[in-house]
Every structure is written in C-alpha cells, then in structure tokens.
Amino acid sequence: MVEDKRNLDPRSQLIANQATEHLAALIEKLPSNEQLVLTLYHYEDLTLLEIGAVLGLTEGRISQLNTKALMILRRRIERNSRSGAI
C-alpha cells in the first residue's frame, strides 16, 4: 500500500473542519461591513479598489476595515486558545 500524502488522516481532517467552523462563527460575529470586506477580499479575490467601488468607500477605508476585522479575529482566536475553547 502507498500512503496518499495529499489527504489528511481522519483526526487531522476533523480538527481542520472544527477550526474552519470556529473561524466561520467568529466571522459571523463581526459587523456586516467587515464581514463583507473579508468575504470579497479573501474569498472572492476582489481588490481593495473594487470593494471600495462596490461599497462606495475609499480604498484606504476598505484597507482599514480589513485590518480591523483581521485584528479582531486574531484577538478572539488567541483569547479562545488561551482559555481552551478551540
């Protein structure tokens, strides 16, 4: 038998799925503009300029919203990992 290195073992898959679900739940708690910016930038691959045009905001403001959302998520993840909630 040859092991397929591309696939995770079931335990690793479960952990990855739980982490994804946890991140999704944290994103859902963000304000709607920040959720939208994260989605458009990180999942839909729109540029900051394109997102600004969609939302009627400047590219700089979109960058601020993205940075703020990522900082909030990072703090919440760190807080949860210290408390053992992940």
N, C-alpha and C positions, 0 to 999 in steps of 0.2 A: 504494500500500500504506500502511496505517496501522499504526504500531507499537503493540503492546499493552503499555502501561506496567506492567500488573499482573504480568506474567510476567518472571522474571529470564532473562538470557541464559544459555546452557548453561554457560559458565565460572563465572558467579556461582552458578548452581544447584549445580554441583559443589563449589565452595568452601563453600557453606552446608551441603550434605549432609555434607561431611567434618567441619565444625565440630560438627554435631549428633552425628555418630558419636563424635567425640573426647570431647564432653561426656558422652555416654552411658557411654563406657568409664570416665571419671573417676568418675561417679556409682556405677558398679558396684564401685569400689574402696572406697567408703565403708562404714562399719559398717551393718548391716542396719536398725537403728532410724533412723539418719539418712537412709538411702535411702527408707524408708517414709514418714518425715515429709515429705521433699521431694516424693515422689510424691503423697501425699494432699493436701498444701497447694497445690502449684504446678500439678498436673495434674488432680486430682480436685476442686479448689476447696473442700475442707473447711476449716472454721475451725480455729483452734488449739484451741479448746474441744472441738470434735467429735473431733479427732485425739486429744486427751488422754483423752477418754472411751473411744475405741477401744483405746488402748494402756495405759490405767489410770495415766496420768501427769497432772500438773497442766498447765494452760495455759501457765504460766511455763516449765516444763521443756520443753515442746514448742517454745516460742519459742527457748529456749537451743539445743536440738538443731538447729533450722532455721538459726539464725545460725551455729552452729559448722560445719555442713555447707557453707553458702554461703562462709564464710571459707576453709575447706579447699579448696573448688573454685577460688575466686578465686586463692589462692596457687599452686595447681598449674597453673592456666592461665597465670598470669604467669610462672612458672618455665619452663614449656614454650615460651612465646612468646619469652622471652629466649634460650633455647637453640636456637630454630628448629625445635622439634619439631612445631609446628602446621602 
